[in-house]
Amino acid sequence: MTGTEITALLLFCTAMSFSPGPNTTLSTALAANGGLRSALRFCVAVPAGWTLLMIASGLGLGALVLGLPPLRWAVKTAGVAYMLWLAWKLARAGELTPVEESRLRVTFWQGVGLQFLNIKAWMLALTLTAGWVVNAGGQPAANPGERLAIIVAIMAVFAFTSNFTYAMVGSLLRGWLAQGRRLLWFNRMLALVLLGTAGWMLMV
């Protein structure tokens, strides 16, 4: 890749990774409710799931999902249903508890699977595939495999870093959230973010 392509890729990844979404919202919520350690599993699951998703997109699955309306709607429906379920669990959590006892729990494999239920993630993967993997400066790329490997590595770092950053914020707020009903209202605010994400997924 040229320096210009790398710079554009880094700016794109920064904007997409650090903007609020279902992953960063859950990272914040998990750390706020169960501590930073309880969120680490999810922070690792996001880049793992994203890597599998990006590889699948690079091999053509992304274009298939977005190109077939029934399959696209199946992904949307499953993703929205999962977002609604998580929002419901989050809205009911009002006490700081160990993750084993918390109403809000997301396993590693659930975190991985969430990436495949996010139509925004599919669109992002397809954009990266079309813009950086199969094309190089407007021309067909001669080394798509190498370019895919570079993008996967960069996005994995960004995915972990962004989610860990949001988890740190959630963890730092634990002391303040422990007072009164602050945690309950904080969780309900994050639940509204998930509901908004679900609504957005239905419209794209």
Buried (B, 14 or more C-beta within 10 A) or exposed (E): BEEEBEEBBEEBBEEBBBEEBBBBBBBBBBBBBBBBEBBBBBBBBBBBBBBBBBBBBBEEBBBEBBEEEEEBEEBBEBBBEBBBEBBEBBBEBBEBBEBEEBBBBBEEEBBBBBBBBBBBBBBBBBBBBEBBBEBBEEEEBEEBEEBBBBBBEBBBEBBBBBBBBBBBBBBEBBEEBEEEEEBBEBBBEBBBBBBBBBEBBEEE
